Amino acid sequence: MRMRRKRNLEARVEACAPVLVARGKPCKNLKVAAESYRALLDYPALFGRSAPVELEVGCGNGAFIAELAKRERGCDFLAVEVCTNVVLTAMERVMEEGISNVRFLNIAAEILPCFIPEGSVRRIYLNFSTPLPEAGRERQRLTSDRFLGIYKKLLMPGGEIVQKTDSADFFDYSLRKFRENGFCVKDVTRDLHNSEYAKDNIVTEYEANFSAKGVPICRAVAVLQ
Ligand SMILES: C[S@@+](CC[C@H](N)C(=O)[O-])C[C@H]1O[C@@H](n2cnc3c(N)ncnc32)[C@H](O)[C@@H]1O
């Protein structure tokens, strides 16, 4: 279902300037942009300190990253979301709660290399990425070879991807892709809420919806070798 455009969208996005560090695309063609445009983030300048940096791709309404940032005060967080209407909720949440260790990129994940320095990210969170089961849309899946190639550049040695999904098929696909792309897969569960990992789990908006319908949640960690 298409979400209605929020009122005063542009003015509200402008008011979130203190937490918004990148927006839009430098040129029409994402591939060209990813290869040729660079406006790399200066983390100490952004956060006023040097701390480990973690990244959520497709942060939606920001409930997850806001809670994680409050729990992990010693870490800095970047949250990427392509949809301006959606990321606005996340940015306003972080501004209202005065959370100082989160910044947002309102961009497509395809152009992350334009902004994120290579080898600078400790962990990437993929929460309920759209499974896109149609064969013709494989390249758009956030765990396809194309995206794993991007994450491998951004992650530091030994860095990891934490994935959660409601889709068993997408989970199987992702586990296969992680291994094919040189990641070591660990901490796999196909029923997160009844597993040893439930205690520290932060429930996202989509997770709450799926879980309320009785759908078990899959979760795994892929470590870069
Ligand atoms: C199914 S929602 C999940 C939202 C949230 N992570 C949660 O668990 O509640 C997937 C989100 O990823 C975003 N998204 C999809 N493809 C993306 C891409 N290539 N770059 C950035 N964001 C993307 C969508 O706009 C959407 O908000």
Ligand as a Chemical Component Dictionary entry (heavy atoms), coordinates in Angstrom:
data_LIG
# 
_chem_comp.id                   LIG 
_chem_comp.type                 NON-POLYMER 
_chem_comp.pdbx_formal_charge   0 
_chem_comp.three_letter_code    LIG 
# 
loop_
_chem_comp_atom.comp_id 
_chem_comp_atom.atom_id 
_chem_comp_atom.alt_atom_id 
_chem_comp_atom.type_symbol 
_chem_comp_atom.charge 
_chem_comp_atom.model_Cartn_x 
_chem_comp_atom.model_Cartn_y 
_chem_comp_atom.model_Cartn_z 
_chem_comp_atom.pdbx_ordinal 
LIG C1  C1  C 0  10.032 -3.714 4.399  1  
LIG S1  S1  S 1  10.668 -2.175 4.923  2  
LIG C2  C2  C 0  11.420 -2.549 6.499  3  
LIG C3  C3  C 0  11.581 -1.319 7.360  4  
LIG C4  C4  C 0  12.284 -1.535 8.709  5  
LIG N1  N1  N 0  13.657 -2.003 8.520  6  
LIG C5  C5  C 0  11.537 -2.485 9.616  7  
LIG O1  O1  O 0  12.003 -3.608 9.835  8  
LIG O2  O2  O -1 10.470 -2.090 10.108 9  
LIG C6  C6  C 0  12.076 -2.010 3.859  10 
LIG C7  C7  C 0  12.604 -0.568 3.804  11 
LIG O3  O3  O 0  13.797 -0.568 3.033  12 
LIG C8  C8  C 0  13.779 0.560  2.171  13 
LIG N2  N2  N 0  14.617 0.227  1.004  14 
LIG C9  C9  C 0  14.362 -0.715 0.068  15 
LIG N3  N3  N 0  15.335 -0.748 -0.859 16 
LIG C10 C10 C 0  16.237 0.206  -0.492 17 
LIG C11 C11 C 0  17.456 0.669  -1.066 18 
LIG N4  N4  N 0  17.940 0.132  -2.193 19 
LIG N5  N5  N 0  18.117 1.661  -0.435 20 
LIG C12 C12 C 0  17.646 2.198  0.711  21 
LIG N6  N6  N 0  16.475 1.814  1.287  22 
LIG C13 C13 C 0  15.787 0.822  0.693  23 
LIG C14 C14 C 0  12.321 0.764  1.832  24 
LIG O4  O4  O 0  12.040 2.083  1.402  25 
LIG C15 C15 C 0  11.630 0.400  3.144  26 
LIG O5  O5  O 0  11.438 1.519  3.974  27 
# 
loop_
_chem_comp_bond.comp_id 
_chem_comp_bond.atom_id_1 
_chem_comp_bond.atom_id_2 
_chem_comp_bond.value_order 
_chem_comp_bond.pdbx_ordinal 
LIG C1  S1  SING 1  
LIG S1  C2  SING 2  
LIG S1  C6  SING 3  
LIG C2  C3  SING 4  
LIG C3  C4  SING 5  
LIG C4  N1  SING 6  
LIG C4  C5  SING 7  
LIG C5  O1  DOUB 8  
LIG C5  O2  SING 9  
LIG C6  C7  SING 10 
LIG C7  O3  SING 11 
LIG C7  C15 SING 12 
LIG O3  C8  SING 13 
LIG C8  N2  SING 14 
LIG C8  C14 SING 15 
LIG N2  C9  SING 16 
LIG N2  C13 SING 17 
LIG C9  N3  DOUB 18 
LIG N3  C10 SING 19 
LIG C10 C11 SING 20 
LIG C10 C13 DOUB 21 
LIG C11 N4  SING 22 
LIG C11 N5  DOUB 23 
LIG N5  C12 SING 24 
LIG C12 N6  DOUB 25 
LIG N6  C13 SING 26 
LIG C14 O4  SING 27 
LIG C14 C15 SING 28 
LIG C15 O5  SING 29 
# 
